[in-house]
Amino acid sequence: MAREGVRRGEVLAAIREHGLDDETHVRQAILELDGSISVLPFGGRSDEQRLPPLRRRRHAPGKQSRSGPP
């Protein structure tokens, strides 16, 4: 991933987004053509050990997010 310019923090964020708490539970991380990172966990991990996936905030259509103070 370093060769492709992907930082460790970006990989760790993708791992958390896939519901895993750290890289020791990851069998493989794949940089996809669209720039996303797919994560394949080691098998045998129960749902009780998985963290819930992160939910991304979505803005309503037509609304712009503010980047500074009002």
DSSP file (Angstrom, degrees, kcal/mol; ACC not computed):
  #  RESIDUE AA STRUCTURE BP1 BP2  ACC     N-H-->O    O-->H-N    N-H-->O    O-->H-N    TCO  KAPPA ALPHA  PHI   PSI    X-CA   Y-CA   Z-CA
    1    1 A M    > >       0   0    0      0, 0.0     5,-2.2     0, 0.0     3,-0.8   0.000 360.0 360.0 360.0 -35.6    0.0    0.0    0.0
    2    2 A A  G > 5 +     0   0    0      1,-0.3     3,-1.5     3,-0.2     5,-0.0   0.882 360.0  57.9 -59.9 -37.5    2.9    2.4    0.7
    3    3 A R  G 3 5S+     0   0    0      1,-0.3    -1,-0.3     2,-0.1     0, 0.0   0.809 106.8  48.8 -61.6 -29.6    4.0    2.0   -2.9
    4    4 A E  G < 5S-     0   0    0     -3,-0.8    -1,-0.3     2,-0.1    -2,-0.2   0.395 122.2-106.3 -91.6   1.7    0.6    3.3   -3.9
    5    5 A G  T < 5S+     0   0    0     -3,-1.5     2,-0.5    -4,-0.3    -3,-0.2   0.702  70.3 145.4  83.5  19.8    0.7    6.3   -1.5
    6    6 A V      < -     0   0    0     -5,-2.2    -1,-0.3     4,-0.0     2,-0.1  -0.816  41.6-137.9 -93.6 125.1   -1.8    4.9    1.0
    7    7 A R    >>  -     0   0    0     -2,-0.5     4,-1.7     1,-0.1     3,-0.5  -0.435  18.2-116.2 -82.0 156.0   -1.0    5.8    4.6
    8    8 A R  H 3> S+     0   0    0      1,-0.2     4,-2.8     2,-0.2     5,-0.2   0.877 115.4  57.7 -56.4 -40.7   -1.2    3.4    7.5
    9    9 A G  H 3> S+     0   0    0      1,-0.2     4,-2.1     2,-0.2    -1,-0.2   0.857 104.1  52.0 -60.7 -35.9   -4.0    5.6    9.1
   10   10 A E  H <> S+     0   0    0     -3,-0.5     4,-2.0     2,-0.2    -1,-0.2   0.891 110.7  47.5 -67.5 -39.3   -6.1    5.2    5.9
   11   11 A V  H  X S+     0   0    0     -4,-1.7     4,-2.3     2,-0.2    -2,-0.2   0.927 111.7  49.9 -67.0 -44.6   -5.7    1.4    6.1
   12   12 A L  H  X S+     0   0    0     -4,-2.8     4,-2.2     1,-0.2    -2,-0.2   0.881 109.4  52.2 -62.2 -37.3   -6.6    1.4    9.8
   13   13 A A  H  X S+     0   0    0     -4,-2.1     4,-2.4     2,-0.2    -1,-0.2   0.910 109.2  49.4 -64.1 -41.6   -9.7    3.5    9.1
   14   14 A A  H  X S+     0   0    0     -4,-2.0     4,-1.3     2,-0.2    -2,-0.2   0.888 109.0  53.1 -63.7 -38.8  -10.8    1.1    6.4
   15   15 A I  H  <>S+     0   0    0     -4,-2.3     5,-2.0     1,-0.2     3,-0.3   0.924 110.8  46.3 -62.2 -44.2  -10.3   -1.8    8.9
   16   16 A R  H ><5S+     0   0    0     -4,-2.2     3,-2.0     1,-0.2    38,-0.3   0.888 107.5  57.3 -65.8 -38.8  -12.5   -0.1   11.5
   17   17 A E  H 3<5S+     0   0    0     -4,-2.4    37,-0.3     1,-0.3    -1,-0.2   0.799 103.1  55.2 -61.8 -27.4  -15.1    0.7    8.8
   18   18 A H  T 3<5S-     0   0    0     -4,-1.3    -1,-0.3    -3,-0.3    -2,-0.2   0.336 125.4-103.9 -88.2   7.1  -15.3   -3.0    8.1
   19   19 A G  T < 5S+     0   0    0     -3,-2.0    32,-2.9     1,-0.3     2,-0.4   0.632  80.0 127.1  86.5  14.0  -16.0   -3.7   11.8
   20   20 A L      < -     0   0    0     -5,-2.0    -1,-0.3    30,-0.2    -2,-0.1  -0.835  53.1-145.4-106.1 145.2  -12.6   -5.0   12.9
   21   21 A D  S    S-     0   0    0     -2,-0.4     2,-0.3    28,-0.2    -5,-0.1   0.758  73.3  -6.4 -85.7 -23.5  -10.8   -3.5   15.8
   22   22 A D  S >  S-     0   0    0     -7,-0.1     3,-1.5    -6,-0.0    -1,-0.2  -0.978  73.8 -93.5-161.1 174.1   -7.2   -3.8   14.6
   23   23 A E  G >  S+     0   0    0     -2,-0.3     3,-1.6     1,-0.3    -1,-0.0   0.615 106.0  79.2 -71.9 -12.4   -5.0   -5.2   11.8
   24   24 A T  G 3  S+     0   0    0      1,-0.3    -1,-0.3     3,-0.0    18,-0.0   0.695  93.5  52.3 -67.8 -15.6   -4.2   -8.4   13.6
   25   25 A H  G <  S+     0   0    0     -3,-1.5    17,-2.0    16,-0.1     2,-0.5   0.355  90.2  99.3 -98.1   4.1   -7.7   -9.7   12.5
   26   26 A V  E <   -A   41   0A   0     -3,-1.6     3,-0.1    15,-0.3   -11,-0.0  -0.821  44.4-177.5-101.3 125.0   -7.1   -8.9    8.8
   27   27 A R  E    S-     0   0A   0     13,-2.6     2,-0.3    -2,-0.5    -1,-0.2   0.871  76.6  -5.3 -79.7 -41.7   -6.0  -11.6    6.4
   28   28 A Q  E     -A   40   0A   0     12,-1.9    12,-3.3     2,-0.0     2,-0.4  -0.983  53.2-157.1-156.6 140.2   -5.8   -9.2    3.5
   29   29 A A  E     -A   39   0A   0     -2,-0.3     2,-0.5    10,-0.2    10,-0.2  -0.987  20.1-160.9-117.9 131.6   -6.4   -5.5    2.6
   30   30 A I  E     -A   38   0A   0      8,-3.1     8,-2.8    -2,-0.4     2,-0.8  -0.950  14.9-141.9-121.7 125.8   -6.9   -4.8   -1.0
   31   31 A L  E     -A   37   0A   0     -2,-0.5     6,-0.2     6,-0.2     5,-0.1  -0.772  29.4-148.0 -82.9 114.3   -6.6   -1.4   -2.7
   32   32 A E    >   -     0   0    0      4,-3.1     3,-1.9    -2,-0.8    -1,-0.0  -0.334  23.9-106.2 -82.2 164.5   -9.4   -1.3   -5.3
   33   33 A L  T 3  S+     0   0    0      1,-0.3    -1,-0.1     2,-0.1    -2,-0.0   0.802 120.1  55.4 -59.9 -30.8   -9.3    0.5   -8.7
   34   34 A D  T 3  S-     0   0    0      2,-0.1    -1,-0.3     1,-0.0     3,-0.1   0.422 122.6-104.3 -84.8   3.2  -11.7    3.1   -7.4
   35   35 A G  S <  S+     0   0    0     -3,-1.9    -2,-0.1     1,-0.3     2,-0.1   0.309  81.3 126.6  93.7  -8.6   -9.4    3.9   -4.4
   36   36 A S        -     0   0    0     -5,-0.1    -4,-3.1     1,-0.0     2,-0.5  -0.365  56.7-127.7 -76.9 163.5  -11.5    2.1   -1.8
   37   37 A I  E     -A   31   0A   0     -6,-0.2     2,-0.3    -3,-0.1    -6,-0.2  -0.960  15.1-156.4-118.2 119.5   -9.9   -0.5    0.5
   38   38 A S  E     -A   30   0A   0     -8,-2.8    -8,-3.1    -2,-0.5     2,-0.5  -0.728  10.5-154.2 -90.4 143.9  -11.5   -3.9    0.8
   39   39 A V  E     -A   29   0A   0     -2,-0.3   -10,-0.2   -10,-0.2    -2,-0.0  -0.977   8.8-166.1-125.6 126.6  -10.7   -5.9    4.0
   40   40 A L  E     -A   28   0A   0    -12,-3.3   -13,-2.6    -2,-0.5   -12,-1.9  -0.944  16.3-151.5-111.2 114.8  -10.8   -9.6    4.3
   41   41 A P  E     -A   26   0A   0      0, 0.0   -15,-0.3     0, 0.0     2,-0.1  -0.368  28.3 -93.4 -79.4 161.9  -10.7  -10.9    7.9
   42   42 A F    >   -     0   0    0    -17,-2.0     3,-0.5     1,-0.1   -17,-0.0  -0.464  52.6-106.1 -64.6 147.6   -9.3  -14.2    9.1
   43   43 A G  T 3  S+     0   0    0      1,-0.2    -1,-0.1    -2,-0.1     3,-0.1  -0.214  94.5  48.4 -72.5 167.0  -12.1  -16.8    9.2
   44   44 A G  T 3   +     0   0    0      1,-0.3     2,-0.5     0, 0.0    -1,-0.2   0.529  69.8 138.3  84.0   6.4  -13.6  -18.2   12.4
   45   45 A R    <   -     0   0    0     -3,-0.5    -1,-0.3   -20,-0.1     2,-0.1  -0.752  47.4-135.6 -88.6 125.6  -14.3  -14.8   14.0
   46   46 A S    >>  -     0   0    0     -2,-0.5     3,-1.2     1,-0.1     4,-0.6  -0.367  18.8-115.0 -78.6 158.9  -17.7  -14.7   15.7
   47   47 A D  G >4 S+     0   0    0      1,-0.3     3,-0.5     2,-0.2    -1,-0.1   0.776 114.1  66.0 -62.5 -26.4  -20.1  -11.8   15.3
   48   48 A E  G 34 S+     0   0    0      1,-0.2    -1,-0.3     3,-0.0    -3,-0.0   0.802 101.3  48.6 -65.8 -27.7  -19.7  -11.1   19.0
   49   49 A Q  G <4 S+     0   0    0     -3,-1.2     2,-0.3     2,-0.1    -1,-0.2   0.629  95.2  91.7 -86.9 -14.8  -16.0  -10.2   18.5
   50   50 A R  S << S-     0   0    0     -4,-0.6   -30,-0.2    -3,-0.5   -31,-0.1  -0.586  73.6-130.5 -84.1 141.9  -16.8   -7.8   15.5
   51   51 A L        -     0   0    0    -32,-2.9     3,-0.1    -2,-0.3    -2,-0.1  -0.586  36.4 -97.4 -80.1 151.3  -17.3   -4.2   16.1
   52   52 A P        -     0   0    0      0, 0.0   -33,-0.2     0, 0.0    -1,-0.1  -0.435  48.8 -97.6 -67.4 146.9  -20.4   -2.7   14.4
   53   53 A P        -     0   0    0      0, 0.0     2,-0.2     0, 0.0   -36,-0.2  -0.299  41.5-105.4 -63.4 148.3  -19.7   -1.0   11.1
   54   54 A L        -     0   0    0    -37,-0.3     2,-0.5   -38,-0.3    -3,-0.0  -0.480  28.5-136.6 -71.7 143.9  -19.2    2.8   11.1
   55   55 A R        -     0   0    0     -2,-0.2     2,-0.3    -3,-0.1    -1,-0.0  -0.899  15.1-140.2-102.8 130.1  -22.1    4.8    9.7
   56   56 A R        -     0   0    0     -2,-0.5     2,-0.3     1,-0.1     0, 0.0  -0.686  19.5-115.2 -89.8 140.9  -21.1    7.6    7.5
   57   57 A R        -     0   0    0     -2,-0.3     2,-0.5     1,-0.0    -1,-0.1  -0.537  29.9-158.9 -71.8 136.5  -23.0   10.9    7.7
   58   58 A R        -     0   0    0     -2,-0.3     2,-0.3     3,-0.0    -1,-0.0  -0.970   9.6-135.6-119.9 133.9  -24.9   11.7    4.6
   59   59 A H        -     0   0    0     -2,-0.5     3,-0.1     1,-0.1     6,-0.0  -0.613  29.2-104.6 -86.1 145.4  -25.9   15.2    3.7
   60   60 A A    >   -     0   0    0     -2,-0.3     3,-2.0     1,-0.1    -1,-0.1  -0.392  49.7 -89.8 -64.8 144.7  -29.4   15.8    2.4
   61   61 A P  T 3  S+     0   0    0      0, 0.0    -1,-0.1     0, 0.0     3,-0.1  -0.290 113.0  18.3 -57.5 137.2  -29.5   16.5   -1.4
   62   62 A G  T 3  S+     0   0    0      1,-0.3     2,-0.4    -3,-0.1    -2,-0.1   0.249  99.4 111.5  87.7 -14.8  -29.1   20.1   -2.2
   63   63 A K    <   -     0   0    0     -3,-2.0     2,-0.4     0, 0.0    -1,-0.3  -0.756  55.1-149.6 -94.7 140.1  -27.7   21.0    1.2
   64   64 A Q        -     0   0    0     -2,-0.4     2,-0.2    -3,-0.1    -4,-0.1  -0.856  16.4-122.8-106.2 143.4  -24.1   22.1    1.5
   65   65 A S        -     0   0    0     -2,-0.4     2,-0.3     1,-0.1    -6,-0.0  -0.582  25.4-120.3 -81.9 147.8  -22.1   21.5    4.6
   66   66 A R        -     0   0    0     -2,-0.2    -1,-0.1     1,-0.1     0, 0.0  -0.685  21.4-171.2 -86.6 139.0  -20.5   24.4    6.4
   67   67 A S        +     0   0    0     -2,-0.3    -1,-0.1     2,-0.1    -2,-0.0   0.454  67.6  27.3-108.2  -2.3  -16.8   24.4    6.6
   68   68 A G  S    S-     0   0    0      1,-0.1    -2,-0.0     0, 0.0     0, 0.0  -0.816  99.9 -56.8-144.3-176.4  -16.4   27.4    9.0
   69   69 A P              0   0    0      0, 0.0    -2,-0.1     0, 0.0    -1,-0.1  -0.314 360.0 360.0 -66.7 153.3  -18.1   29.4   11.7
   70   70 A P              0   0    0      0, 0.0     0, 0.0     0, 0.0     0, 0.0   0.496 360.0 360.0 -65.3 360.0  -21.6   30.8   10.8
